[in-house]
Structures are given as structure tokens and as C-alpha cells.
Amino acid sequence: MAEICHCPVTLARLTAPTLGDGLDVLVKYMPSRVPYLDWRSRQAGGEFRCEVVPRFDVGAVRAMVIEVPLLVMHESVRVMHPGRLTGARIELDYGATEYRARYAAYFDCPVSFEHRVSALVLPRAWRAVANLDFDAEAWRVALARCAASASPAAAADDVVGRVRELLREALAAPGRVELPTVEQVAARLHCSARTVIRRLRAAGTSYQAVSDAERMRRASELLVSH
């Protein structure tokens, strides 16, 4: 869940109003970023379940594919919920692993096996736990970016627009001689250069093409102003 890998989802999770809102973001938007895994949630009685289900046979890495997202959600809960996670539990849809004795070092709740589906199960009331780091503006922006990134075409358009904004900002700076590199722009956008290049390509353009267009636009503005 490093920000450089899943930055809009991570930001939304960290700035959500409540623990429940943060978990809902993971369940809703992570499938578009981790295409081999379904994330589901449901409420039953006094419990809230966050379930993860591989979309196809992942073979020998099944336990890792399931346990990593469960650990991510477990850590999200542990950050916001005060005290020990008494009342929570981890259910796994496979038999006991050879390292089962080590789960206690990572999960602050019981772990059991041979269930119908793998899930992090919480008391439903915990959804209302307030996030002390809630930031209304950051939450709004993060949700908008999550929604955009859920659609490849929208994500590509969003990146093109943000790249243009950063290039225009750079061109307008006094005494600016060189434009930032794609790596520098990617750092400003909190993603990798590869992601920027891929999404620009999906939009039918490239970093060089956008840079050239913005140089020409700025040159035209300067000619008109003089």
C-alpha cells in the first residue's frame, strides 16, 4: 500500500472521516489496481466483513495473495482503533499453513482456517470510529482521483491534464530555462515515471509531445503580449 504504488487509494484511506470509510475505499477501488483479486464487504448482524477472493487460480502464492490485503486492512484498523483488536478475527479459506504459529506476530486478533471465504471480520460498531487524521479537502481530492483512476480512459485524461498544469507552471516561472523531466513530474504527481508514460500513451500522446505543445503555447502567449 505504499503511496507510490496506490497513491489515491492510500491517501483516501489515510484521510477518511471514519474507519469504515477508509475500509470502504479499499474495497471499492483496490480491484481496479489489483486485477487478480476481488475485494468485497458486507454487514451481517453486528459484524462487518471485508472479504478477499482471487479471481482465478493463483496456485502456490494463494496464501500470500490473500494474506497481504488482509494485513493491509488489519493495519488500517489498528491505526484508527484504540487499544487491542479484541472482537476482530481473520478467517482464511484454506488449511492451516506451516507458519501458522507466526500469525500472532502480525495480526492482533485470532486467525482461523477452513472457512468458506477469507475475510477480516470486525464488530460493526467499529465502522464509526473517527479518524483523527481526517482532512476534508484531502479526502475530497483523493476520492475524485480514486474515481478517475478506476477508469483507464479517465485516468489517462486526468494525467494529461495534470502534466500540462505542471508544465505550464514551470514555463511561467521567472528565468525558467529547462522544463522538468518526466521523472520530476511523476514525483510531483506521487506516482512513477512509468505510470505517467503509460497513461500519456493511453491518451494517444507522449511526454515529449505534451512538452512541445506547451512550449509552443507559451511562446505564442509571449509573442502576443509583446
ABEGO torsion letter per residue (X at the ends): XBAAAAAAAAAAAAABABAAAAAAAAAAAAAAABAABBBBBBBBEABBBBBBBBABBAEAAAAAAAAAAAAAAAAAAAAABBEBABGBBBBBABBBBAAAAAAAAABABBBBBGBABBBBBBBAAAAABBBAABBAAAAAAAAAAAAAAABAAAAAAAAAAAAAAAAAAAAABBGBABBBBAAAAAAAAGBBAAAAAAAAAAAGBBAAAAAAAAAAAAAAAAAAAX
